[in-house]
Amino acid sequence: MVQYVTMNKGDAEQANVAMVKEHLSAYLTKAERGESTTVCRRNRPVARIVPVKSLPSSNHTRLGSAQGSVIVKCDLTAPAMDASDWSMLG
């Protein structure tokens, strides 16, 4: 906990910019726990560090889970265009 860095005014926790810069990881840890902090410049509120409402879920893709669900109807190793058209690229 970062009690020595913050100022409590009622229920709102406040910290000046210099302290937030110096202890950013601690404030992010507090946000992960659901706590919010008001960031002040010269003791005037300018921003808030708040927890994200819903974190994205982890990727549940399993390799090979859709095996056999795609049919390839062309030669994937063949050039995408005819050899005669290559001259227009140069």
Secondary structure as a PSIPRED ss2 file (coil, helix, strand):
# PSIPRED VFORMAT (PSIPRED V4.0)

   1 M C   1.000  0.000  0.000
   2 V C   1.000  0.000  0.000
   3 Q C   1.000  0.000  0.000
   4 Y C   1.000  0.000  0.000
   5 V C   1.000  0.000  0.000
   6 T C   1.000  0.000  0.000
   7 M E   0.000  0.000  1.000
   8 N E   0.000  0.000  1.000
   9 K E   0.000  0.000  1.000
  10 G C   1.000  0.000  0.000
  11 D C   1.000  0.000  0.000
  12 A E   0.000  0.000  1.000
  13 E E   0.000  0.000  1.000
  14 Q E   0.000  0.000  1.000
  15 A E   0.000  0.000  1.000
  16 N E   0.000  0.000  1.000
  17 V H   0.000  1.000  0.000
  18 A H   0.000  1.000  0.000
  19 M H   0.000  1.000  0.000
  20 V H   0.000  1.000  0.000
  21 K H   0.000  1.000  0.000
  22 E H   0.000  1.000  0.000
  23 H C   1.000  0.000  0.000
  24 L H   0.000  1.000  0.000
  25 S H   0.000  1.000  0.000
  26 A H   0.000  1.000  0.000
  27 Y H   0.000  1.000  0.000
  28 L H   0.000  1.000  0.000
  29 T H   0.000  1.000  0.000
  30 K H   0.000  1.000  0.000
  31 A H   0.000  1.000  0.000
  32 E H   0.000  1.000  0.000
  33 R C   1.000  0.000  0.000
  34 G C   1.000  0.000  0.000
  35 E C   1.000  0.000  0.000
  36 S C   1.000  0.000  0.000
  37 T E   0.000  0.000  1.000
  38 T E   0.000  0.000  1.000
  39 V E   0.000  0.000  1.000
  40 C E   0.000  0.000  1.000
  41 R E   0.000  0.000  1.000
  42 R C   1.000  0.000  0.000
  43 N C   1.000  0.000  0.000
  44 R E   0.000  0.000  1.000
  45 P E   0.000  0.000  1.000
  46 V E   0.000  0.000  1.000
  47 A E   0.000  0.000  1.000
  48 R E   0.000  0.000  1.000
  49 I E   0.000  0.000  1.000
  50 V C   1.000  0.000  0.000
  51 P C   1.000  0.000  0.000
  52 V C   1.000  0.000  0.000
  53 K C   1.000  0.000  0.000
  54 S C   1.000  0.000  0.000
  55 L C   1.000  0.000  0.000
  56 P C   1.000  0.000  0.000
  57 S C   1.000  0.000  0.000
  58 S C   1.000  0.000  0.000
  59 N C   1.000  0.000  0.000
  60 H C   1.000  0.000  0.000
  61 T C   1.000  0.000  0.000
  62 R C   1.000  0.000  0.000
  63 L C   1.000  0.000  0.000
  64 G C   1.000  0.000  0.000
  65 S C   1.000  0.000  0.000
  66 A C   1.000  0.000  0.000
  67 Q C   1.000  0.000  0.000
  68 G C   1.000  0.000  0.000
  69 S C   1.000  0.000  0.000
  70 V C   1.000  0.000  0.000
  71 I C   1.000  0.000  0.000
  72 V C   1.000  0.000  0.000
  73 K C   1.000  0.000  0.000
  74 C C   1.000  0.000  0.000
  75 D C   1.000  0.000  0.000
  76 L C   1.000  0.000  0.000
  77 T C   1.000  0.000  0.000
  78 A C   1.000  0.000  0.000
  79 P C   1.000  0.000  0.000
  80 A C   1.000  0.000  0.000
  81 M C   1.000  0.000  0.000
  82 D C   1.000  0.000  0.000
  83 A H   0.000  1.000  0.000
  84 S H   0.000  1.000  0.000
  85 D H   0.000  1.000  0.000
  86 W H   0.000  1.000  0.000
  87 S H   0.000  1.000  0.000
  88 M H   0.000  1.000  0.000
  89 L H   0.000  1.000  0.000
  90 G C   1.000  0.000  0.000
